């Protein structure tokens, strides 16, 4: 393991954590391809997954008092259910086609929110559970649930702190369901890369604290615009086949 193998992923972890705290997604999307430049795919997936979970737990500890239990109940359980079904169906569907469809949908949703039309076109509460299930289903199919989750949560007119708390706890539950499977099949990987895991996690933590400082200085409208731009970017990358 060379110095650059550690330095570059650690720097990216810091920057990504700072920039993605406000979106509720993106840390894994940014970190995974960077790790793949230096490490075997199994090492990259496991290390990034653990860092992602630990960083999510830190974010939740910072915003936990703002958690909206009602939204969590309506959204979280159905999202996880949808994610499992989507993951199961993945082998029978053309994932590339689904990615393009999802990408176009995210671009549309992001533009709708950024333009201000989102305020006029909210899902009625009586059917918003459908959005929760579909967001999880599509996330399970293409493995990029964070952007879908954030696009759906924008449907709620909630404080930015509540948005982060709710998005983070849902992401943490998803992480908790998948990481044990990774660890069972990769104990040696984890044992042989404890230094990398530790340093990357600390760097991500530092980035999260910096991101929180920036988060405290912006208005709700700017926050929603920031998320919308992030959703549009992920949508474009999915449509173009970059991720």
C-alpha positions in Angstrom: 0.0 0.0 0.0 1.6 3.3 -1.1 1.1 6.7 0.4 -1.0 7.9 -2.5 -3.4 4.9 -2.0 -4.3 6.4 1.3 -3.9 10.1 0.8 -6.2 10.5 -2.2 -9.1 8.5 -0.9 -8.8 10.2 2.5 -8.9 13.7 0.9 -11.8 12.8 -1.3 -13.6 11.4 1.8 -13.2 14.7 3.6 -14.4 16.8 0.6 -17.3 14.4 -0.3 -18.6 14.3 3.3 -18.5 18.1 3.5 -20.3 18.6 0.2 -22.9 15.8 0.6 -24.1 16.4 4.2 -26.8 18.7 2.8 -28.0 16.4 0.0 -28.6 13.3 2.1 -26.8 11.2 -0.5 -23.6 11.1 -2.6 -20.8 10.0 -0.3 -20.8 6.4 -1.5 -21.4 7.5 -5.1 -18.2 9.7 -5.0 -16.0 7.5 -2.8 -16.6 4.1 -4.6 -15.0 5.0 -8.0 -12.1 6.7 -6.2 -11.4 3.6 -4.1 -11.7 1.4 -7.2 -8.8 3.3 -8.7 -6.5 2.0 -6.0 -8.1 -1.2 -4.6 -9.8 -4.4 -5.5 -13.6 -4.1 -5.9 -14.3 -6.2 -2.8 -12.0 -3.9 -0.7 -13.6 -0.8 -2.2 -17.2 -1.9 -1.6 -16.6 -3.0 2.0 -14.5 -0.1 3.1 -16.8 2.5 1.5 -19.9 0.8 2.9 -18.6 0.9 6.5 -17.4 4.5 6.2 -20.8 5.4 4.8 -22.6 3.8 7.7 -20.4 5.3 10.4 -20.6 8.7 8.8 -24.4 8.4 8.6 -24.5 7.5 12.3 -22.5 10.6 13.1 -24.9 12.8 11.0 -27.9 11.3 12.7 -26.4 12.0 16.1 -26.0 15.6 15.1 -29.6 15.9 13.9 -31.5 13.2 15.7 -33.8 15.5 17.7 -35.3 16.7 14.4 -36.4 13.3 13.2 -39.9 13.1 12.0 -41.2 9.7 13.1 -44.4 10.0 11.0 -42.5 10.4 7.8 -40.1 7.7 8.8 -43.0 5.3 9.3 -44.7 6.2 6.0 -41.5 6.3 4.0 -38.8 4.2 5.6 -40.4 0.8 5.9 -41.8 0.9 2.4 -38.5 2.1 1.0 -36.7 -0.8 2.5 -39.3 -3.3 1.3 -39.1 -1.8 -2.2 -35.3 -2.0 -2.1 -35.3 -5.7 -1.3 -37.8 -6.5 -4.0 -35.8 -4.3 -6.5 -32.6 -6.1 -5.6 -34.3 -9.5 -6.1 -35.7 -8.4 -9.5 -32.3 -7.0 -10.6 -31.2 -10.2 -12.3 -34.3 -10.4 -14.5 -34.3 -6.8 -15.7 -32.1 -4.7 -18.0 -30.4 -2.5 -15.4 -29.0 -0.2 -18.0 -32.4 0.6 -19.3 -33.7 1.1 -15.7 -30.8 3.5 -15.0 -31.6 5.6 -18.0 -35.3 5.7 -17.1 -34.4 6.6 -13.5 -31.9 9.2 -14.6 -34.5 11.0 -16.8 -36.9 10.9 -13.9 -34.4 12.4 -11.5 -33.6 15.2 -13.9 -37.3 15.9 -14.2 -37.8 15.9 -10.5 -34.7 18.0 -9.8 -35.7 20.6 -12.5 -39.3 20.7 -11.1 -38.0 21.5 -7.6 -35.3 23.9 -8.8 -37.9 25.9 -10.9 -40.3 26.3 -8.0 -42.9 24.1 -9.5 -42.4 21.5 -6.8 -44.4 23.7 -4.4 -47.4 23.4 -6.7 -47.1 19.7 -7.5 -46.8 17.8 -4.2 -48.1 14.2 -3.9 -51.3 14.0 -1.9 -50.6 12.5 1.5 -53.0 9.7 0.9 -50.9 8.3 -1.9 -47.4 9.4 -1.0 -46.6 5.9 0.3 -46.5 4.8 -3.3 -43.5 7.2 -3.9 -41.8 5.6 -0.9 -42.1 2.1 -2.2 -41.1 3.1 -5.8 -38.1 5.0 -4.6 -36.9 1.9 -2.8 -37.7 -0.4 -5.7 -35.8 1.7 -8.2 -32.9 2.0 -5.6 -32.7 -1.7 -5.3 -32.7 -2.2 -9.0 -29.9 0.3 -9.8 -28.1 0.6 -6.5 -28.5 4.4 -6.2 -31.2 4.9 -3.6 -29.9 8.1 -2.1 -30.9 10.5 -4.9 -34.3 8.9 -5.2 -34.9 9.1 -1.5 -34.0 12.8 -1.4 -36.1 13.6 -4.5 -39.1 11.9 -2.7 -38.4 13.7 0.6 -38.6 17.0 -1.1 -42.3 16.3 -1.5 -42.6 17.1 2.2 -42.5 20.7 3.3 -40.2 20.1 6.2 -37.3 21.9 7.9 -33.9 21.2 6.5 -32.8 19.6 9.8 -35.7 17.2 9.6 -34.8 16.3 6.0 -31.2 15.4 7.0 -32.3 13.4 10.1 -34.9 11.4 8.2 -32.8 10.7 5.1 -29.8 9.7 7.3 -31.7 7.2 9.5 -33.2 5.5 6.5 -29.8 5.3 4.8 -28.4 3.9 8.0 -31.0 1.1 8.2 -30.2 0.2 4.6 -26.5 0.1 5.4 -27.1 -2.1 8.5 -29.0 -4.6 6.4 -26.3 -5.0 3.7 -23.0 -4.6 5.6 -23.2 -7.8 7.7 -23.4 -9.8 4.4 -20.3 -8.0 3.2 -18.4 -8.6 6.4 -19.3 -12.3 6.5 -17.7 -12.7 3.1 -14.8 -10.3 3.8 -13.5 -10.6 7.3 -9.9 -10.8 6.1 -10.4 -7.7 4.0 -11.6 -5.7 7.0 -8.8 -7.0 9.2 -6.1 -6.2 6.6 -7.4 -2.7 6.0 -8.1 -1.3 9.5 -5.7 1.6 9.1 -7.3 2.7 5.8 -10.8 2.3 7.3 -9.9 4.3 10.4 -8.2 7.2 8.6 -10.9 7.4 5.9 -13.7 7.4 8.6 -12.0 10.2 10.6 -11.5 12.2 7.4 -15.2 11.8 6.6 -16.2 12.8 10.1 -14.1 16.0 9.8 -15.8 16.8 6.5 -19.2 16.3 8.0 -18.5 18.8 10.8 -17.3 21.3 8.2 -20.4 20.6 6.1 -22.6 21.2 9.2 -21.0 24.7 9.6 -22.0 25.5 6.0 -25.4 23.9 6.5 -26.2 26.2 9.4 -25.6 29.3 7.3 -28.0 28.6 4.4 -31.7 29.2 4.2 -34.3 26.5 3.5 -34.8 27.7 -0.1 -31.1 27.5 -0.8 -30.9 24.1 0.8 -33.7 22.7 -1.4 -32.0 24.2 -4.5 -28.7 22.6 -3.5 -30.5 19.2 -3.2 -32.3 19.7 -6.5 -29.0 20.4 -8.3 -27.5 17.3 -6.7 -30.4 15.2 -7.9 -30.1 16.6 -11.5 -26.4 15.8 -11.5 -27.0 12.2 -10.4 -29.8 11.9 -12.9 -27.5 13.1 -15.7 -24.7 10.7 -14.7 -27.2 7.7 -14.6 -28.6 8.7 -18.0 -25.2 8.9 -19.6 -24.1 5.6 -18.0 -21.3 7.1 -15.9 -22.6 5.5 -12.7 
